[in-house]
């Protein structure tokens, strides 16, 4: 909640199903001239007559999406960010695969999202805040990443300001043991929050740049997509975040950060039969309602920091004993650790040991402009509800 004392929106989970369009949008994928997105009877006719491998809209979609022209979307209509065109609500998530959109050059053009705050924004204790932690110098993850941090990866997405990046973690799906397609990240990595809607063309790249080469080295070698994404590229077909993030979240200033959590269900770009977990060989269980800071033990944050002095190509980690950070007295307290990672690490997983197993307890949400610490939400029953909406769906 903003620090203005306004009553916050009741804590409930986004229950509506997201729209999933699973076919690749390649040239000529839809022969129908108007994209097949007119009235209900035309939509039903398309579904009954569309041949296999042709793109069509599923049944039960919101009225706001029935006029969506998928041909136009494929050809650049996703760049329309006017308020009346911005898909915002829970059921309005759409992320059809666009072949060859995310080539290496476009990945290098992606910037870090604006998810930092000024330290003055949290200088006064608005609830229960522990002393600011000492900075912990981020350490580069051991290479190759598929062996040292196989569940970690990088997220790319489009915004009105151009392509941007975040980090994410492959998480275990109890509904699909050993075959999870779920990625945990921050809410602001999939949705702008109060001032906008869902980001577009969201992909997850596990073990991005597995040998940890610099951007200069990769560009000099003219590295191919297969070299920087050896485990494949996975497109989000479904996403959830909290209603508080959608209603209150701000990508700057920290408002809504205690609810800054999201889960994506992904599919391989090439349509292969392997799940994400099978492709990477790992998935981290989520430890919902993990203990308070005094009992959870040390936390390790992992991500791909992009803002200087980092270049976004390499994976880093920070390990520290967490303290508490309160953004607003009426909102849950967040975990906070010392860490010098910058924007781009947003959404990266925070893990702790539980019964001898590494488990996810938070994701990177915010950090100060001075890059001395990071904070992430505690994953409570609300976060678990968000997860359940995607698990097994």
N, C-alpha and C positions, 0 to 999 in steps of 0.2 A: 504494500500500500504506500502511496506517496506520504511524505512526512507532514501532511497538512491536516491530519486527524480525521479525514473522511472515512466513513464506514466502508470496509472492503467488501467486494462481491463475495457471496457465500462460496465456500470451497467445495466445488463439485468437479467431477471429471467430464471431459468432453466425451459424450457417449455416442454421438452420431458417427456413422461410418464414412470414411474418406472415399473419394472417387478414385478408382484405380484403372488406368488405361494401360494395358499391358503390351500392346503390339507396337513394334518399332515403326516410327513415322518416317518412312523413306519415300523418295519421290515416286508418285503414282500409287501410294498405298491406298488412297481413297479415290475411287473413280467418280463418285457422286459429286456433282459440281458445287453443291452448297454445303458439303461436309457432312450431310446426313444429320443435322442437328436442329431440325425444325420442330414441328408439333409432335405430340406423343404418338399419333398414328404413324407418322413417317419414321420415328425412331424405332417403333416396333417392327415396321416393315423392313428396315435395315437389318435388324437383329435376326429376323427370320430368313432374309435372303442373302445376307453378306456371306460370301464364300470364306472358307478357312483362310486365315492369315490376313484378312482385311480388317482394318480398324473400324470399330463402331463403339458407340457409347452404351454402357450397361444399363439394365433396368434399375428403377428406383433412384435415379439421380435427382438432385435438387432442381427446382424450376430454373434457378439462376444459371444452370449449366446446360439446359436443353437447347440453347441457341449457340452454344460454343462451336465454332467452325474449326475443326481439327486440322484441316488443310492449311487454314490461315495461321493457326498456332504453329504448325510445323515450319511454315515459311517466314516466321518472325513475328506472328501476332502476340507471342508471349512477351514481347518488348513493350506492349501497351500497358502503362502503369497508371493511367488515369483512375481516379477514385471509383468511377462507375465500372471499370474493367478489372479492378483488383480483387481477385478471389480471396476472401477473407475468413469466412466462417468455417466451422469444423468440417462440414461435408464438402467444402469447396476446394479441397486439395486435389490438384491434378498435376501429373508429372510424366507425361508420355515420353518414351525414349525418342530422342532425335539423333539419328545416326551421324557420327563424325563431328558433333558439336564440340565435344571436349577433347580436342587434340592437344598435344604438348604445348604448342605455342599459346593457346588460349589459357591453359592451366597456369603458365608463367605470368600471364597478364592479370590473374586474379589477385585481389587485394585482401587485406585483413578486414573483418567487419568492425564497425564502431561499437565496441563493448567495454570501453574503459570508463573510469570515473576519476574525478579529481579527489585527492585524499581529503580535501576540505568537506566533501559531501558526507563523510562518515567520521568527522572529527569529534562530533558530539555523540555521546552514548544515548541512543534512542531506545534502547532496551537493555540488553546485556552484551557488552562487547569487551573482550579481553584486550590487553595491551597489544599494540601492533607488533607482529613478529619480525625478527631480523631477517633480512633478505637471504635466501638460499640460492646459490648459483646453480642454474640449470645445467644438467649434464646430458651430453648427447647419448642417446640410446645405443647400445652395442649393435654393431652390424654383423650379419644381415638382420634387418628388422623382423623378417618372418620367423626367425629363431628366438630373438630376444623379447619382442613384444608383438606376437603374431595377431593379437586381437585389435591392435590399434591401427588407425588409418586416417586419411585426410578426406574432408568433405568439400566439394565445390558446388556453387550455386550462383544463380543470376539474380541481380537486384537492379533497381532503377539507376544506381550509380555504377553499374558494371559488374563483372564477375567477382565473386569473393570466396573466401575459404574459411573453414572451421576444421575441427578435429572430431573424431568419434571412436566408438569402441564396439566391437562385436560382442553382444551379450547373449547368454544362454536363453533359450525359449523352452520352458517346461512342456509346452504343448507339442513341440517338435524336437525331442531330445536328439542331440547329435546332428541336427539339421536346421539350426537356427538361421533365419534371414533377418535378424533384428540388430539395429544399431542404436545405441544410446548416445545422445548429444545434448546440447543446450537448446532451449526453446528459441532463442534468438538466431539459431543457425537454420531454422526452418520457417520461422514466422517473424515478421517485423514487430508484432505487438500492437499496442493501442493505436499507432499511427499508420498502420498498413495491413498487409495480409501475408499470404504464403509466398515465400521465395519460389523461384522457378528453376527448372532443369537441375534438380538436386541429385548429385551422385556421391557415392562413397568409394574410395580407393584404398583398400587394405594394403598395409605395408608399402605405402607410396615411397618411391625412390629407395628400394631396399638396401642399397649399398651406402646410403648416406652421402652421396656426392653433392657438391655445391651446384647452384644454378649455373655458374660459369662453366663448370666442368660438363654438365649435362648439355648445355647449349653448344659448347665446343665440339662435343661428340655427336651432336644432333640426335640425342637419345630418342628412341621411338616410344610409342605408348606401351608396347610390350615390355620395354626395359624399365620404365618408371612405374608400371602397373602390372607386374607379372602375375598377380593373383586375380586380375580382372577388374573391370569397372562395373559397379552396381548402381542401378537407378532406383531411387525411392519410388515405390508404388503406393505407399500409404504412410501417413505421418500423423502423430498426435502430440499435442502439447497441452498445458493446463489452461483452463478457462481464465485463470488469473493472469497468465502471461498474455493471452490474446486481449484481455480487457484493459490491463494496466501496464504491461511491459514497455519499457523504453530501452532502446539500444545504447543510450548514453544516460548516465546519472544513477544507475543502480535500481531504479524503481522496478518492482516486479522480480528482482533477482532471486528471492527465496523460492520462486516458482518456475525458475528458468530451466526446465527439463523437458526433453522430448524423446520420442522413440520413433524410428523409421523401420518399415518393412521394405526390404530391397529385393531387386531381381537382377540377374546378370544381363548386361547389355547384349551379349551374344545369344541369349535365350538358352544357355546350357542347362543341363539337368541338375548340376551340382548346386547344393545350397551354399550360402556364404560361409557357414561354419565348416562345411566340408572342404571348401576351397582354401580356407586359411588354416584349418587344422586346430582351431581354438575358438572358444566363446567363454566370456567371463560371467559367472552368476552375479545377479544384483542382490545386494544385502539391504533389503528394505528395512527401515526403522533401525538402522545401525545405532550403536550406543552414542551417547553424548561425547563431547570432545575428550573428556578425561578418561574414558574407557575404550574408545575405538582404536587406540594405538596410532602409530605413525601412518600417514597417508602418502601415497605416491601419485602425483599428477603426471600425465603423459599427454603430449600434444606436438603439433607442428607450428611453433611460433613464427609469425610472418613479419611483424613490424621490427624495425631496426633494434638491435644489431643483428637480428636473424634474417634468413633469406627465404623461409618457408619451405625449403626443400628437405630439411633434416628434422628427425624426431628427437625430442628432448624429454627429460624427466626431472622432477623435483620431489624430494622426500623430506617431510617435516612433521613434527608433532602439531596437530591442529589446535587452534583457539576458536573462540566464538566471535562472530561478526553480526551485529544487529543493524539492519537498514531502517526498520521502523518497528516501534514497540509492539504493534498489533500483528506483526508478521513473524513467521518462524525464524529462529536464529540460524545463520549459515556457518559452515566450516570455513576457516581461513588458515592458510599456511604461507610461510615465506617462500617466495619463488620469483625468479627474474624473467620467466617466460612472458612474452608479449602477446598482443592480439594475433589471432590465427590459431593459438592454442585453445581458444574457446570451444567448449563442447567435449574436449578431451576427458578421458575417464580418470577418476580418483579411486585408487584401490587400497584395500587393507587386507591383512591376514585374518581369516576367520576359520577356526578349527583346522588350521594348516592349509587352507585354500585361499588363493587370491580372489577377492570379490569386489565388485564395484559399489562404492558408497556415495559417490557424488560425481558431478561433471563441472568443468571450469565454466563459471558464469561471468565474473567480473574481476578486474584488477585495476590498480591505480595507473595514472599516466606515468608515474615514476617507475613502474614495473618492479616493485619490491615485494609484492604479495599477490596471491590469488584467493578468490572465494568461490565456494560452490554450495548449492542447496543441499539440505539434508533430505534424503529420499524417503518420505513418509508414506502414509496410506494413500494420499492423493497421487503421488508419483506412481505408486503401485497400481492404482486404478488406470492411469494413463497407459502403463505398460500392458495391463490386462486387455485393454481395448485393441491392442495390436497383436498380442501373442495369440498364435493359432488362428488369426483371422484370415 
